[in-house]
Each structure stands twice: as structure tokens, then as C-alpha cells.
Amino acid sequence: MGAHLNRRTIFLIVAFAFISISLLSLQTGLHKDVINHIHASSKPAPVAEPPVPAPPRQPVYKPTPTPEPPIVDNFPLAASARSATDIPPVPSWNVSPTPHVREKTPLLIGFTRNWRLLQQTIVSYITAGWPPSDIYVVENTGTMTSNARGLLTLQNPFYLDYARLTNIFGVNVMATPTLLSFSQLQNFYIHIAIERGWDYYFWGHMDVVALSEEDCASPDGRYCSLYTRCVDDLRQTLASFPARPHSLKTKSTNNDDKKQNTWAIRFYAYDRLALVNRHAFEAVGGWDPQIGYYGTDCDMHERLAMSGFAMGDATTGLVYDIGDSLDDLSVLYRRKPKSETGTVTDTGDSSAAHRPEAAAVHEPTDDEEDDRGSAAYVHLRDQLNSMQMDKNTGINQRNRWQSRQRGGQGEPF
């Protein structure tokens, strides 16, 4: 029994010692945790590292387009001219009336880009009989005074040669205050007419070639240039609808009053060339600048029709819708050709050179006038018609002329 008690005592002593050591270890661990917590709370919080900014997004550029060949001036004779006497005279059968007709005949042509096409348009109207002093080029490039100061070069799409237009061709140049949309430009035309007291004016596209019908005579047998026929149509329109600028009546029980100032526009080859009664356009509130592109034409003409204004068509000559230029505009002055061969017109269509109608250009002389309605005229007319077909039927040809010039890097605007 004594041995049994001795073993029990030893077991209790061992158990007590184990419990004591365990409690001591637990106490020591808790103590350390408390001390560590106190120390941790007394230290300043670590400063968070700022996030590394992501690299800025780089713009994604479109592929560089295939460069177009450099632009070459399409009227070398005018480019080297020092005065109007250095270029050929207008064909004698198309010379504008002297003195000027009693009617005002201002022709407004807006320009945004492509000098070659504008120059071709201006020369064609002059050689078709339009008085240069009645032609107004409205610069709508958005380049402020850059062209007037000669800061742009020929390769720049917005290049315009003020000196040639005014000193050599004798036309007028005015500029819009900033780049205008089509409808805003049309309202600017109306504004010009109001400021200058024009009851009516002509306006035309800058990508056309105007040509008198040299082989066509009027019913009375006399020949009329494109300009003369426009004046005749103007007179007939004013006689049918007498102008009353201060009394725009669109509804009346009097048949005579119905004729008073109820015409709005006359179309020659659609609106490639048009005659405008600015009072009618004022009466319906002008063009709506909130409507874009071709929809603004539909809106304007429909409002005119709903207001009772007449819109008619007339033929006064040939006005071709052209997207390229003749190589040399001297052919429009109708000098006698040197030969039946020459260079091929720049149509932008590689297949154009293989067409019979575009295979030859009559190179003019400088001194001898051709015959009216000659073979050279027929060739020119057929060539322009072929160029018009290229523009309106070729793939991506319709507005290609707007992107032909891509130079001018480093120049203003």
C-alpha cells in the first residue's frame, strides 16, 4: 500500500508540474501578444505606395493613303501671264455684250478645295461669254486670310490664286468668315444679295465646265452664247413673274397678283447653274443649317413649293459635271488646233487613255481663232461628256476630286 501511495503522489506531482508549466507558457504568450499589440499601435502606420499610372493611350492612326501624284497647274499660259493680254481672247462669237446688258447678272461660285477644278470652271464661264466682272468666287476654305496673303502652295488642297483670278481673269474674290456648310453658304449668298441690292443672282458649282452650244441656233436663227441665253431666260422669267421685292404674295384671288414675284429658282442642268430670286428664299426663312448634305436641298425646294413659288427648268447651254481637269485650259479659248493628236486628259481612270474619245486632244495655237462649231469643238464636247460619265459611273469617282490634293503640310490650317 505504501508503494501505491508513493506512485499516486508522484503522478500528482507530475500532473501539477505539467499544469503549472502550461499555465506559465500561456501567460507568457498572452503577455507577449499584449506587448506586441501595444508596440504595434504605437508605431506610425506604413505609408501606402502610390499606384503606378498606366501608360497613356496612344492614338490609332489609319493607314497612310497611297500618295497622289503632285498637282500640276492646268493652265500654264495663265501661270506665266503678267496681265490679261497674255492669255488668249474669248472666242469672238461668245464675247459678252458691250455695253453691259441692263440686267444685273452676278454669278456666285463657292470654292472649298481643288484649284484645278475651280480654275477650269472660271475659264469655262468666261469663254462661254459670262462677263468676268460679274463672276464672284466665294472662298469657303476656312483658312482665313492665308490665300489672300499667298501663304498656301499649289499642293495644298485649299490653295487659291487671288492674283490670277483678279488680275489675269478679271473676276471678283470674296471670302466667308469661316468654313461654312452647304446650307450656310447658300444663306451667305442671300446675305450678299441683300447687302448689294440684288433682287436675283446666279450661282453655280465649282466642279463643272460650262460650254456654249456652238452648233445650235435660236428659233430666230441667231447664235446665242451660254451667257446670252441665260440673260434671255432671265428676261422671260421677269416678264412672266414681275418682281415686287416688298410685296411677296403667294395667295391671291386676283390672277394678276398670282404672277407677282412667285418664282423662286430656275435650274439650268439641275443646279449646276441656277438663277435665284432671293426674295422668295427670304420669304420662306432661308436654308435650314440643321439639315445636312443633300437633305437640305429637298427641304428648301419643298418649302418653296408649299409656299406657292414656281421652280422651273431651262436649257441655256452645256454644263458638265466634271471630277477631273483638262490638261490645258487653252482649248476652251477655241484657237485653231495645231494637230489632231496631243496629250490625254487626266481623268484619274487608268482605262481612260484606251478609250477612243479620250485618245486625242487638239493642241491650240496662240494666234488664230478656230471656226465656230468645228471638229475641234465637237471633240471637246465629246471629251467633256466622257469625263462626266467617268465621274458619275466610275467606282469611287463621284467625290474623288475632293481628296486629290494632299500636300501643304506645315502651312497655315
C-alpha positions as CSV (number, residue, x, y, z in Angstrom):
1,M,0.0,0.0,0.0
2,G,2.8,2.3,0.7
3,A,4.2,1.8,-2.8
4,H,0.8,2.5,-4.2
5,L,0.6,5.9,-2.3
6,N,4.1,6.7,-3.4
7,R,3.2,6.2,-7.1
8,R,0.0,8.3,-6.7
9,T,2.0,11.1,-5.1
10,I,4.5,11.1,-7.9
11,F,1.6,11.2,-10.5
12,L,0.0,14.2,-8.8
13,I,3.3,16.0,-8.6
14,V,4.0,15.4,-12.3
15,A,0.5,16.5,-13.2
16,F,0.8,19.6,-11.1
17,A,4.1,20.4,-12.7
18,F,2.7,20.0,-16.2
19,I,-0.3,22.2,-15.5
20,S,1.9,24.8,-13.9
21,I,4.3,24.9,-16.9
22,S,1.3,25.1,-19.3
23,L,-0.2,28.0,-17.4
24,L,3.1,29.7,-17.3
25,S,3.6,29.3,-21.0
26,L,0.1,30.5,-21.7
27,Q,0.6,33.6,-19.5
28,T,3.9,34.3,-21.2
29,G,2.4,34.1,-24.7
30,L,-0.5,36.4,-23.8
31,H,1.9,38.8,-22.3
32,K,3.9,38.8,-25.4
33,D,0.8,39.4,-27.6
34,V,-0.2,42.3,-25.4
35,I,3.2,43.8,-25.6
36,N,3.4,43.3,-29.3
37,H,0.0,44.9,-29.8
38,I,1.0,47.9,-27.7
39,H,4.2,48.3,-29.6
40,A,2.3,47.9,-32.9
41,S,-0.3,50.5,-32.0
42,S,2.4,53.0,-31.0
43,K,4.2,52.8,-34.4
44,P,3.1,55.0,-37.3
45,A,1.0,53.2,-40.0
46,P,3.1,52.3,-43.0
47,V,2.7,54.7,-46.0
48,A,1.0,53.0,-48.9
49,E,2.9,53.1,-52.2
50,P,1.2,55.2,-54.9
51,P,-0.2,53.1,-57.7
52,V,1.9,53.1,-60.9
53,P,0.0,55.0,-63.5
54,A,-0.9,53.2,-66.6
55,P,0.8,54.4,-69.8
56,P,-1.2,56.9,-71.8
57,R,-3.3,55.5,-74.6
58,Q,-1.7,56.1,-77.9
59,P,-4.0,57.1,-80.9
60,V,-4.6,54.5,-83.5
61,Y,-3.9,56.0,-86.9
62,K,-5.4,55.0,-90.2
63,P,-3.1,53.5,-92.8
64,T,-1.2,56.2,-94.7
65,P,-3.1,56.6,-98.0
66,T,-1.3,56.0,-101.3
67,P,0.2,59.4,-102.3
68,E,-1.4,61.1,-105.3
69,P,1.0,62.4,-108.0
70,P,1.9,66.1,-107.5
71,I,-0.7,68.6,-108.8
72,V,0.3,70.4,-112.0
73,D,-1.3,73.7,-113.0
74,N,-3.8,73.1,-115.8
75,F,-3.3,76.5,-117.4
76,P,0.4,77.0,-118.0
77,L,-0.1,80.1,-120.1
78,A,-2.1,81.9,-117.3
79,A,0.5,80.7,-114.8
80,S,3.2,82.6,-116.6
81,A,1.0,85.6,-117.6
82,R,1.6,89.1,-116.2
83,S,-1.6,90.6,-117.4
84,A,-4.9,89.7,-119.1
85,T,-3.4,90.3,-122.5
86,D,-1.0,87.3,-122.0
87,I,-3.8,84.8,-122.4
88,P,-6.0,84.2,-125.5
89,P,-9.1,86.3,-126.1
90,V,-12.6,85.0,-125.6
91,P,-14.0,83.4,-128.8
92,S,-15.4,86.2,-130.9
93,W,-18.8,84.6,-131.0
94,N,-19.0,84.4,-127.2
95,V,-17.8,87.9,-126.3
96,S,-20.0,89.4,-123.6
97,P,-22.2,92.3,-124.7
98,T,-20.7,95.8,-124.7
99,P,-22.1,97.8,-123.1
100,H,-23.4,95.5,-120.3
101,V,-26.9,94.3,-120.5
102,R,-29.4,96.3,-118.5
103,E,-29.9,93.5,-116.0
104,K,-27.5,92.6,-113.2
105,T,-26.1,89.1,-113.8
106,P,-23.9,88.2,-110.8
107,L,-22.7,84.6,-110.8
108,L,-21.6,83.2,-107.4
109,I,-19.3,80.2,-107.3
110,G,-18.2,78.8,-104.0
111,F,-14.8,77.3,-103.5
112,T,-13.5,74.9,-100.8
113,R,-10.8,72.8,-102.3
114,N,-9.1,71.8,-105.6
115,W,-7.7,74.7,-107.5
116,R,-7.6,72.9,-110.8
117,L,-11.3,72.4,-110.9
118,L,-12.2,75.9,-109.9
119,Q,-9.8,77.4,-112.5
120,Q,-11.4,75.2,-115.1
121,T,-14.9,76.3,-114.1
122,I,-14.0,80.0,-114.1
123,V,-12.3,79.8,-117.5
124,S,-15.2,77.9,-119.0
125,Y,-17.7,80.5,-117.9
126,I,-15.6,83.4,-119.2
127,T,-15.1,81.7,-122.6
128,A,-18.8,80.9,-122.7
129,G,-19.5,84.6,-122.6
130,W,-20.0,85.5,-118.9
131,P,-18.6,88.9,-118.1
132,P,-15.6,88.3,-115.8
133,S,-16.6,91.4,-113.7
134,D,-19.9,89.6,-112.9
135,I,-18.3,86.4,-111.6
136,Y,-17.7,86.2,-107.9
137,V,-15.5,83.4,-106.4
138,V,-16.6,82.9,-102.8
139,E,-13.6,81.4,-100.9
140,N,-15.0,79.0,-98.3
141,T,-11.8,77.2,-97.3
142,G,-11.8,78.1,-93.6
143,T,-8.1,79.2,-93.9
144,M,-8.9,82.8,-93.0
145,T,-6.6,85.2,-94.9
146,S,-4.0,82.6,-95.9
147,N,-4.8,82.6,-99.6
148,A,-5.1,86.4,-99.8
149,R,-1.6,86.6,-98.2
150,G,-0.2,84.0,-100.5
151,L,0.7,81.6,-97.7
152,L,-0.6,78.4,-99.3
153,T,1.1,76.5,-102.2
154,L,-0.4,74.6,-105.2
155,Q,-0.2,71.2,-103.5
156,N,-2.4,72.4,-100.6
157,P,-6.0,71.3,-101.2
158,F,-7.2,74.8,-100.1
159,Y,-4.9,76.8,-102.4
160,L,-6.5,79.6,-104.3
161,D,-4.6,82.1,-106.5
162,Y,-6.1,85.5,-105.8
163,A,-3.8,87.3,-108.1
164,R,-4.6,85.2,-111.1
165,L,-8.3,85.3,-110.5
166,T,-8.4,89.1,-110.2
167,N,-5.5,90.4,-112.3
168,I,-5.5,87.8,-115.2
169,F,-9.1,86.6,-115.4
170,G,-10.7,89.8,-114.0
171,V,-13.2,88.1,-111.7
172,N,-14.0,89.0,-108.1
173,V,-13.0,87.1,-105.0
174,M,-14.6,87.3,-101.5
175,A,-14.2,85.1,-98.5
176,T,-16.5,83.6,-95.9
177,P,-15.6,84.5,-92.3
178,T,-15.1,80.8,-91.5
179,L,-15.8,77.4,-93.1
180,L,-19.5,77.1,-93.9
181,S,-21.7,74.1,-94.6
182,F,-23.6,74.0,-97.9
183,S,-26.8,75.4,-96.4
184,Q,-24.8,78.1,-94.5
185,L,-23.0,79.0,-97.8
186,Q,-26.4,79.4,-99.6
187,N,-27.6,81.7,-96.8
188,F,-24.4,83.6,-97.2
189,Y,-25.2,84.1,-100.9
190,I,-28.6,85.5,-99.9
191,H,-26.8,87.8,-97.4
192,I,-24.5,89.1,-100.2
193,A,-27.5,89.7,-102.4
194,I,-29.2,91.7,-99.7
195,E,-26.1,93.7,-99.0
196,R,-25.6,94.6,-102.7
197,G,-29.2,95.1,-103.5
198,W,-29.5,92.2,-105.9
199,D,-33.1,91.0,-106.4
200,Y,-31.8,87.9,-108.1
201,Y,-28.4,86.2,-108.8
202,F,-27.0,83.2,-110.5
203,W,-25.0,80.6,-108.6
204,G,-23.1,77.5,-109.8
205,H,-20.9,74.6,-108.8
206,M,-17.1,74.8,-108.8
207,D,-16.7,71.3,-110.4
208,V,-18.3,72.0,-113.8
209,V,-17.4,73.0,-117.3
210,A,-19.8,75.4,-119.0
211,L,-19.8,75.3,-122.8
212,S,-21.9,77.3,-125.3
213,E,-23.7,75.2,-127.9
214,E,-21.7,76.5,-130.9
215,D,-23.7,74.3,-133.3
216,C,-27.1,75.4,-132.0
217,A,-29.1,78.4,-133.2
218,S,-32.1,80.1,-131.6
219,P,-35.5,79.8,-133.2
220,D,-35.0,83.1,-135.0
221,G,-31.7,81.7,-136.5
222,R,-29.3,83.8,-134.4
223,Y,-26.5,82.3,-132.4
224,C,-26.5,82.8,-128.6
225,S,-23.7,82.1,-126.2
226,L,-24.5,80.4,-122.9
227,Y,-24.4,83.8,-121.2
228,T,-26.8,85.4,-123.7
229,R,-29.3,82.5,-123.3
230,C,-29.2,82.9,-119.6
231,V,-30.0,86.6,-120.0
232,D,-32.8,85.8,-122.3
233,D,-34.3,83.3,-119.8
234,L,-33.9,85.9,-117.0
235,R,-35.9,88.4,-119.1
236,Q,-38.6,85.9,-119.9
237,T,-38.8,84.9,-116.2
238,L,-39.1,88.5,-115.0
239,A,-41.7,89.2,-117.7
240,S,-43.8,86.2,-116.6
241,F,-43.4,86.9,-112.9
242,P,-42.7,90.7,-112.4
243,A,-40.6,91.3,-109.4
244,R,-42.1,93.0,-106.4
245,P,-39.4,92.9,-103.7
246,H,-41.6,94.5,-101.0
247,S,-44.8,92.5,-101.6
248,L,-44.3,88.8,-101.5
249,K,-47.8,87.4,-102.2
250,T,-48.2,83.7,-102.6
251,K,-52.0,83.6,-102.3
252,S,-54.5,85.9,-104.0
253,T,-57.8,85.9,-105.7
254,N,-56.5,88.2,-108.4
255,N,-54.9,86.3,-111.2
256,D,-52.5,89.1,-112.0
257,D,-51.3,89.1,-108.4
258,K,-50.6,85.4,-108.6
259,K,-47.8,86.3,-111.1
260,Q,-46.2,88.8,-108.9
261,N,-42.9,87.6,-107.6
262,T,-44.0,84.0,-107.3
263,W,-40.9,82.4,-108.9
264,A,-38.1,81.1,-106.8
265,I,-35.5,79.4,-108.9
266,R,-34.6,78.5,-112.4
267,F,-32.5,75.3,-113.0
268,Y,-30.0,75.0,-115.8
269,A,-28.7,71.4,-115.9
270,Y,-30.2,71.0,-112.5
271,D,-28.5,73.3,-110.0
272,R,-25.0,73.1,-111.6
273,L,-26.1,76.6,-112.7
274,A,-29.2,78.2,-111.2
275,L,-31.0,81.6,-111.2
276,V,-32.3,82.5,-107.7
277,N,-35.0,85.0,-106.6
278,R,-33.6,85.9,-103.2
279,H,-36.9,87.5,-102.1
280,A,-38.6,84.1,-102.4
281,F,-35.9,82.4,-100.3
282,E,-36.2,85.1,-97.7
283,A,-39.9,84.7,-97.6
284,V,-39.6,81.0,-96.5
285,G,-36.9,81.6,-94.0
286,G,-33.8,80.7,-96.0
287,W,-31.9,77.5,-95.9
288,D,-32.1,75.3,-92.8
289,P,-28.5,74.8,-91.5
290,Q,-29.6,72.0,-89.2
291,I,-30.3,69.7,-92.1
292,G,-27.1,68.2,-93.6
293,Y,-25.9,67.2,-97.1
294,Y,-28.5,66.7,-99.8
295,G,-31.4,66.7,-97.4
296,T,-31.2,70.5,-97.2
297,D,-31.9,70.8,-100.9
298,C,-35.0,68.7,-100.6
299,D,-36.2,70.7,-97.6
300,M,-35.6,74.1,-99.2
301,H,-37.3,73.2,-102.5
302,E,-40.2,71.6,-100.8
303,R,-40.8,74.6,-98.6
304,L,-40.7,76.8,-101.7
305,A,-43.2,74.6,-103.5
306,M,-45.6,74.5,-100.4
307,S,-45.4,78.3,-100.3
308,G,-46.6,78.6,-103.9
309,F,-43.3,79.6,-105.5
310,A,-42.5,78.4,-109.0
311,M,-39.4,76.4,-109.8
312,G,-38.7,75.8,-113.5
313,D,-36.0,74.3,-115.8
314,A,-34.5,75.8,-118.9
315,T,-31.6,74.9,-121.3
316,T,-29.1,77.7,-121.8
317,G,-26.0,75.7,-122.9
318,L,-24.0,72.7,-121.8
319,V,-22.9,72.4,-118.1
320,Y,-20.9,69.3,-117.5
321,D,-20.4,67.8,-114.0
322,I,-16.6,67.1,-114.1
323,G,-14.4,65.5,-111.5
324,D,-11.1,66.0,-113.3
325,S,-9.4,68.6,-115.4
326,L,-8.4,69.1,-119.0
327,D,-4.6,69.1,-119.3
328,D,-4.5,72.6,-120.7
329,L,-7.4,75.0,-120.4
330,S,-6.3,76.9,-123.5
331,V,-8.6,74.6,-125.5
332,L,-11.6,76.4,-124.0
333,Y,-10.5,79.6,-125.9
334,R,-11.2,77.8,-129.2
335,R,-8.0,78.6,-131.0
336,K,-7.3,76.7,-134.2
337,P,-5.8,73.3,-133.4
338,K,-2.2,72.6,-134.4
339,S,-2.8,68.9,-134.9
340,E,-5.3,66.1,-134.2
341,T,-3.1,64.5,-131.6
342,G,-1.9,65.5,-128.1
343,T,-1.9,64.6,-124.5
344,V,-4.5,62.6,-122.7
345,T,-6.9,64.2,-120.2
346,D,-6.2,63.5,-116.5
347,T,-9.3,61.5,-115.6
348,G,-7.9,59.6,-112.7
349,D,-9.0,56.4,-114.5
350,S,-6.2,54.3,-115.9
351,S,-8.5,52.9,-118.6
352,A,-9.4,56.4,-119.9
353,A,-6.3,56.5,-122.1
354,H,-7.5,53.5,-124.0
355,R,-10.9,55.0,-124.9
356,P,-11.1,56.4,-128.5
357,E,-12.9,59.5,-127.4
358,A,-10.1,60.4,-124.9
359,A,-7.2,59.4,-127.1
360,A,-6.5,62.8,-128.6
361,V,-6.6,66.4,-127.5
362,H,-6.5,69.3,-130.0
363,E,-3.5,71.4,-129.1
364,P,-4.4,75.1,-129.8
365,T,-2.3,77.8,-131.4
366,D,-1.9,81.2,-129.8
367,D,-2.9,83.4,-132.6
368,E,-5.6,82.0,-134.9
369,E,-9.2,81.6,-133.9
370,D,-11.0,78.3,-134.8
371,D,-14.3,78.1,-136.6
372,R,-17.4,78.1,-134.5
373,G,-18.8,74.5,-134.2
374,S,-15.7,73.0,-135.8
375,A,-14.4,69.4,-135.4
376,A,-12.3,70.6,-132.6
377,Y,-15.4,71.8,-130.8
378,V,-17.2,68.5,-131.3
379,H,-14.1,66.7,-130.0
380,L,-14.0,68.9,-126.9
381,R,-17.7,68.4,-126.2
382,D,-17.4,64.6,-126.6
383,Q,-14.4,64.6,-124.3
384,L,-16.2,66.6,-121.6
385,N,-19.2,64.3,-121.9
386,S,-16.8,61.3,-121.4
387,M,-15.3,62.9,-118.3
388,Q,-18.7,63.5,-116.9
389,M,-19.6,59.8,-117.4
390,D,-16.4,58.8,-115.6
391,K,-17.3,60.9,-112.6
392,N,-20.8,59.7,-112.3
393,T,-20.4,56.0,-113.2
394,G,-16.9,55.0,-112.2
395,I,-16.1,53.3,-108.9
396,N,-15.3,55.8,-106.1
397,Q,-15.2,58.6,-108.7
398,R,-18.1,60.8,-107.7
399,N,-16.3,62.7,-104.9
400,R,-12.7,61.6,-105.6
401,W,-11.8,65.1,-106.7
402,Q,-12.2,66.3,-103.1
403,S,-9.2,64.3,-102.0
404,R,-6.9,64.6,-104.9
405,Q,-4.6,67.2,-103.3
406,R,-3.0,66.1,-100.0
407,G,0.0,68.5,-99.7
408,G,0.6,71.6,-97.8
409,Q,2.0,70.1,-94.6
410,G,3.4,72.8,-92.4
411,E,1.3,75.6,-94.0
412,P,-1.4,77.5,-92.1
413,F,-4.5,75.5,-91.2
